[in-house]
Amino acid sequence: MKVLVATEKPFAPSAIKEIQPIIENAGHKFALIEKYENPAQLHEAVKDANAIIIRSDIIDEAVFNAAPELKIVVRAGAGFDNVDLKTATAKNVVVMNTPGQNSNAVAELVFGLLIYGARGFFNGKSGSELKGKTLGLHAYGNVGKLAAKIAKGFGMIISAFDPFVPADLIEADGVKVYNSVEELYSSNQYISLHIPANDKTKKSINHTLLSKMPKGATLINTARKEVVDEEGLLKMLEERNDFKYLSDIQPDTASELLSKFPDRCYFTPKKMGAQTFEANNNAGIAAATQIVNFFESGDKTFQVNK
């Protein structure tokens, strides 16, 4: 079988050194395309691939059509909204993710952004400490759970909203549970987003919800840009000069927001949540191992298009 690693934003070299032998030692052919400049290059590379490992790369209907031998796609990371699951299912292609492998990197970045915002973007003026402040976690999956653990070290007061996680499991971590998203936002100065982008969540972080946040509010987004309603965000920033938005995802309106609110908005140049050597290695190794297990035993443990 031919296993292609296709990454417009490459893995760390150390990750490739780990991925390649896993594939080849299992008797498969390893191929690599990095920093490709257009979809046509990707389409050419996938034409004889049986498996693909990707990161944030777009695997749409055109890619599937260009890859008639494709059996499995593994997204090295938790999110998989960059893969056309409907087409994958129609073509009998298994799609997997690697949940938990990037979680610590993302959770640590949350606090890099929190400190940067609380200290006024290091502008030389007096900022604020995180100790004793309230942090609301919007979703309590792998990243949310780790973020709560880190927040305890800062002495923050932590709460969460996640209707898909039993309340007793969250409370066992010393985290207060809110039964509605409105309660979460109205009760916390800091909110950290960890929700996926899907039909229910896209643009769900809107002006109505944000306006419930208390004075001195900050929204941290290391999830997906699509979950934030950018019109509502702009309105919130215009109405509330105490509100900040910090993200490792460039919104479509990034230039406008940065020009209008340079002291209250910050975006990393590229999505940085999983950009650590450790996360690269963990996610890449997991993706390669899942592909080997799939071809050897049919293991579909992490399939997301069931």
N, C-alpha and C positions, 0 to 999 in steps of 0.2 A: 504494500500500500504506500502511496505517496502522501506524506504529511507536509503541508505548506504552512509556514509561519508568515503571515501577511500583515505587516504593521507599518502604517504611514508614520506613526510615532513609535520608534523602535523600542524594543526591550533593552535593558542594560546589557552590554556585552557579556557580563557574568551570567545573566539569565540564559542567553543563547548557549553558552558553554555547558549549562546544565540540561537544557531542553534537548539539544541534538543527540547526545548519547542515549538518552531515554528512548528516543524514537528509533535510532539505529540499532541499539542493542536488542530491541524487540523484533528486528528484521525488516523494518520499514525504511523507505527512502525519505530523507530529510531535504526540504527545499526552503529557501528564504527569500522574501522580497521585502525591502525596507524603504521608507521615505519615497514611495511611489508618488508621482505627481498628478496622475489623473486616473479615472476609473478604467480606461482602456488597458493600462499596464496591469492592473489587478485582474481584469478579465482574461488577459493572456496568460497570466501566471496560474490561474485556477483551472484552466481548461482540462488538465489531466489529474487534478488533485482529488484524492479520496477523503482527505480530512484537512481542515483549516483551523489554525489557531490565530485569533485576532485579539486586538485590544479595543479601541474605540472606533475601529474601522466599520464603514457602512457595508453591510452585506444585504443587498436588496434583491429584487426579482431579477435584475439584469445580471448580477453576479451568479445567482443560482442557475440562470439560463446558460451562462458561459461555462458552467461546471457540471457536465452531465454525469461524471463519475463520483460526485460528492456524496458522502455518506454521513458525515458529522462535522459540525462547526462548534468549536469551543471558544467562548468569550473569556479571556483571562481577566477576570474581575467579576463583580457582583451584578452590575447592570447589564441588561441585554436588549434594551430598546433600540439599539443600532442594528439589530438583525430582524429581517422580515420573517416572523414566525409563521405567518399564514402560508407564505410561499414555501418555506422549509417543510412544513407539514404536508402540503400538497405534493411535494416532490419526495416525500419519505426520507427527509434529511433530519437527523437528530441534532438538536441545538442544546448545548449545555453552557452553564456558567461555572465559576469557581468561587462559590460564596465563602466569605471569611478570610480569604488570602490577602486582600488589600485593607482589611478593616482597621488594623492598628495604625497604618500610615494615614488613613483618612481621619481617624479620631485624633491623632496628634496634630494634624493640620488645623482641625477645628480650633484648637487652643492657640495655635500660632496666630490665627485670624482674630480670635477673641482678645488676646493680649495686644495685638497691633491696634485693634479698634479702641480698646479700653484706654490705651496710652496715647490716644489722639494721633495715631499714625507716626509716633515718635517725632512730634513737631517741636519738642523742647519745652512744652508747657506741661503743667501738672495734669496727669490723667487719673485713672481710677484703678483700683485693685479688683480682682475677681472674688476674693475672699468675702463670704457673706452675701454675695449676689445670687439671684435666682436664675437657674438655667433650665429651660424646658426643651426636652428632646422629642421632636416630632417624628416618631417611630423608634422602636426599641429592638432593632435587629442587632446584627453583629457589631456595627459601628456605634449605634446608640448605646449598647451595653458597655463597650470600651470607653466611650466618651464619659459615661456616668462614673466609671472607675477613676478616670483621670480627674474629673471634676471634684471628686471627693478629696483628692490630694490638694486641690486649691482651696478647699473649705467652702465650696459652693453649696447652695440649697438646690437640690435636683428633683425634677418631676418629669413625667413622660405621658404621652398619649399614644397608644397603639392598640386598636381594637382586635388585632390579630395575635397578640401575646397575652396569655392569662395574667390577670392583675397580680395574683399571688407570686408569680415568678419575678415580676418587676419589683414588687414590694420587698421581696427577699433580698434584693440588692440595696435596700435602703433608699429606694426611689419612690416618691409619691406618685400615685396614679390619678390622672384626671379622666373622667368619663366622656368628655367632649373636647374637641379641638379648640372650641371657643374659650373654655376654661383654661386650657393650657396657655393660650396666647395672652389672655387677660391677667394671668398670674405670674408672668415671667418677664424680667427685663431682657434676658437673652433667650433667643430661640435658635436651635440648631436643627436644620432639615436633614432627614435621612430617609425620605420617602422615594419610591420609584416613580418613574414617569409612565403613566398609563392613562386610559380614558377617564378614569375617575379623579386622578390627581393633577392632570395638566391644568395649569392656571388656577389651581385651587387655593393657592396662597395669594389672595386678592386684597383689595383695599379694605373691604369690610372686615376681614380677619385681622389684617395688620393694624388697623386703627384701634383694635381692642388692647394693644400692647401698652404697658404703662410708660410713664415719662422716662426718657433716657434709653429707649429700646434699641436693640440691635438684632438684626436677622442675619444668621450665618447659613450660607447655602453651599454645601459640598456634595449635594445630591445631583440634581439635574436642573438645567435652566428652564426647561419647559414647565416645571411645576409652579413657577412664579408668574403671575399675571403682570407683565411689565407695565401696562398702562396703570394698573392699580398701584404698583410700586412707585412709579413716577409721581402719581397724585399724593401718595403718602409722604414722599420726600419733600414735595412742594408745601404740604400742609404742616408737616412736623419737622421743625429744625433741630429736634432732639433725636431724630431717628437715623440709624446707620444701616447700610446694607453691605455685607462683605461676602465675597464668594470666590471660589477657585474656578468658576465657570463664567466666561464672558457672555453677558446677555446681548441680545440683538441691539439694544439701545445703549451699549456700553459707552460709546463716545459721548452721547448726549448726557448721560448720567454723570460721567467723570468731569465734563466741562461745567455742568451746573452745580454739582455737589462734590467738589474735589476733597473736601474735608469730612465727607460722610459716606463716600462710596469707595470701595477698593476691590479690584479684580486681579487675580494673578494673570500673567500674560497667556498662560495655557492652563488646561486643567491639570492640577498638581496633586490631587488626592492620592493617587497610587504611584507617584513618582519618587519612589525610594528604591534603593538597591534590594532591600529585603522584600518589599512588595512585588517588585519585578520578578525576583527569583521564585518567591512562593507561588504566585499566580501562574507563571510560566511552567514550573515543574508540575503543578497540579493539573494544568491543561494537558500537558504531554502525557502524564500518567493516566488521565481519564480517557484519552484517545487510545492508548495501548490497551487499557482494560476493556474498552468498548470492542475493539477488534478481536481481542483474545477470548472474551467470555460474554460479550453482549451487554456488559454492565452499563446501565442507563441511569445510575443513581442521581445525577445532577441534571437530568433532562428538564428543560423548561417549556418545551412545546408538546406537552402530553395531550 
